[in-house]
Structure formats: C-alpha cells, structure tokens
C-alpha cells in the first residue's frame, strides 16, 4: 500500500521541523513538502499532489482559510487538516466552511496527530473535543438557515439517523454500533447523504445538520 502523502504548511520553521520529525517516524506516511505561506502551500500542493495538508490558519501572503478554500475550489481531492494554536480560535468555523476536513491543536500528542492524518485520509471528519464544542456554539447562536423540513424529504429515516450520528462526531464504527448496522452500510448511507446534497465530505454534512436546524441547540456533539 502506498504511503499517505502529507504536505506541511506553517509559517514557523520550528513547528514545520517538529511536524516533519513526527511524520518521518511513521512508515505509512510520506512528507512531500513544507510551506511557510498559504500561496507556497498551494504551489506545492499542485506540484506534489498530497493526500493531506496540515494547514496552519495564520500564515502570511495567504492565510490557511483562504488557502483551504482555494484548494477545495480547484477540485483537488487533497484533504485539509487544520492545526490551531489556541483552543478558542475564532477562525475555526470559517476554515470548516472553507472545506477543512478536521482540526487538531498543536499541543495534541504526536500519536493523535498521526491518527488524525490517517482518519482524515480515510474520509473521516476529525475534531478536537473542545474545538468541536465551540463549533456547536457557533452553529446554534443564529437561527437555522433553513428548516429541517427542507432537507428531510431528501433523506430516508435511516439516513437522518446516520446524519445525526455524524453530527455527534461518531466514526463509522461507532455509528454502526449505535444503530446496530454494518460499518459498510454506514459508509453507504454517508455516501448517499453527501451525494443528495452535493457535499464534499462528512464535515460539510455536520454543517448541514446544524445550519438546517436538524440538530437543536439543546444537543452537543458527543451527548
């Protein structure tokens, strides 16, 4: 099996060096480049076709949000895993909407970073619990953009169950256990949800669940 190709984008050389060291210690991961700005990250992404980009939010020339949006809008299959310095990062929500597939704190353990890269590459969404709580708060601050009735007719009852579980931050295996169905069946339901609403990945499905009002303010991920 080919290694997962990873591009690191961060404006701090010491952070890039540390991430590179962590990646080089994993046999199933391959570091294909390091970028210090958002524009450099986009150039390297076009040249090296990484599977995953570790993207810092605050970078010169072009920040991580704009770089993520540009990468997604280009049609690239590359997944973006955003690394945030502080838990209460006000830009996390914007990065998610731009197309990021997950978030980790730079203070997370090396093993969590490696597992996060693998999860995002496999199509899972990834959130640090505390970052997730802030995202939920942001979603429920405003009224739903459209009522649940707008999306429910397009989804089967089981697909609604799966969407709610995705919004709870559960993995495919955890959803399968909750709903007493096979993991392959979960993957099929998730794929259909994404296709019906023209969504790129599970993260956008979470956005749909919250912004539509399907998930109410009284609920939080993991509850």
N, C-alpha and C positions, 0 to 999 in steps of 0.2 A: 504494500500500500504506500502511495506517495505521501511524503510528509506534508503537513499543513503549512502553507507558505504565509509568513507573517511580516508585515511592514510596521515599523515603529515610528510614530510621529509625535515628537515632543520638543519644545524649544530649549529644554535644559539638557546639556550634554551628559551630566552625571545621571540623570534619570534614564536617558537613552542607553547609556552604558550598563546601568543596572538591569534594565529590561533585557538587553541583549545577552547578558550573562545568564539570566534565568532561562531564556529561550534556548540558548546553546546547550543547556544541560538536559534538554528534553529530546529524546531520539525521534519523536514523531512530529517535531516542529522544526521549521527551517526559517531563519531570519533572512529575508531577501533585500532589506534595505532600511536605512534610518533617515528620517527627515526632520528638519528643525523648524519648518514653517508649513502652513497649510498648502501653499502653492507647490512647494517642493514635494509634499506628500502626494499631491495629485499627479505630478510628473512621474514620480517613482511608481505610483500605482499603475499608471498607463504602461510603463516600461517593464514592470516585473510581474504584473497580474497576481497580486497576493490574494490569498483566500480570506485573510482577516487583517484589518488595520487596527492597531492600538492607537487611538487618537486622543491626544490632549485637547482640551477645549480652548484654552487660552494660548494662542500662538500668534506671532507677528505675520504680517502680509495678508494672511487669510486665516481666520480662526477655525477651530475644529468643527463648529456648527456649519459654517459656510462650506468647508471642505467636504464634510459628510454629505451635505445636500447636493453639491456638485458631483460627487462620486455616484450617488444614487441616481440622480437625474441623467447621468451619462449612460445608464443601463448596465453598469458594471455589476457582476454577481458578488463582488467583494463585500464582506460583512464588516461593519464598523463596531468595535468595542471601545467605548469612551472611557477614559481614565480621568477621574476627577480628584482634585487635591483636597477639597473640603466637602464634607457631607452636605451642607446646605447650599449646594451650587445652584444659583438661580437659572443657570443656562441648561440644566439637565433636561428639562421639559422640551426646550427648543431643539436640542440635539435629538431627542427621541422622535419628535415630529419630522425632523430633517431626514430620518431614516436609520438612526443608530440601532443596532440590534441588542445592545446591552450596556451596562455601566458597572464599573468597579472603582473602588477607591485606591489611590496609590499606596495607601497604608495596608491594603489587604495582603495576605500572605502570598508568597511565590506559588504555592500549590493551588490556591484559589485562582490566581491569575492563569495558570496553565489549564486548570479545569475549565475556566471561563472561556478561554480561546477554543478549546475543544467543543464546548457546549454550543457556542455561537456558530462555529463552523458546521455543526451538525444540524443547525436550524432552530436551536432552542433560543428563547429570549433569556436574558440574564440581568438580574438587578441585585445590587447590594440591598438588604432589607431596609436600612434606614433611608437610602435614596428612594426606594420604592414607596415608602410612606409619604415622602414629600411629593412624589408624582401623584399619588392618590389625592393628597390635599389639594394639589393644583387643579386636578380634574374636577373636583366637587365644589370648588369655590364659585364657579359660574354655573348658570342654568344649562341643561343639556342642549347641545347644538341642534339636535333633532330627537323626537321622541322614540322610545323603543319600538313603537308600532311601525316605524319606518323601516326597521331592519328585520323585525321578527318574521314577517311573511316570507322573506327570502331564505330563512333558515328553518331546518327541521327542529323538532323539540330536542333531539339528541345533540344537534349542532349548537343549540343555545346552551345546553348543559356544558358542552365542551368549551364554548367561548367563555362562559363564566369561570370555568376552572383555569383556563389560560390567563384570565384577568386576575385570578388568585395567585398567579406566579408559579403554578404547578408544572412540572415536567411531564412529558408524555407518559412515563411510567407511573407517576403519581396520579395523573388523570385516569389512567387505566384502572388503578386500584380503587380510586374514589367511585368510579362509575361502573365497575365490575365488567369491563370490556377489555379486549385485547389491545396491546400497545399499537399494533398495526392498524387497528380500527380507529384509534385516536388520531394517528397520523393522517388517515384518510379523511376524517372529519375536519381536521385542521386545514388540510389542503383545500377542501371544498369551501370552507368559510373564507379562506383567502381569495379563492377564485371568484366566488359570488360577489365579493365586494372590491375586487381589484386591488387587494392588499399585497404588499411586498413580503411581509413576514409576520411572525407572531407579535412582535412589538406593536405593529400597526393594528393588529387585532385587539390588543389591550387598549389602544387609543380609541378604537371604535366602541368597545364595550363601555368605556367611561364617558366619552363625549356624547354618545347616544342616550345616556341615562339608563342603560340596561343594568349597570352596576350602580346601586344607590349610594348616597353619601354615608349611610349607616354601615356600609361594608368597607373593609380594607383588605388588601391582599394578605393572604395567609390566615384570615379569620374564617 
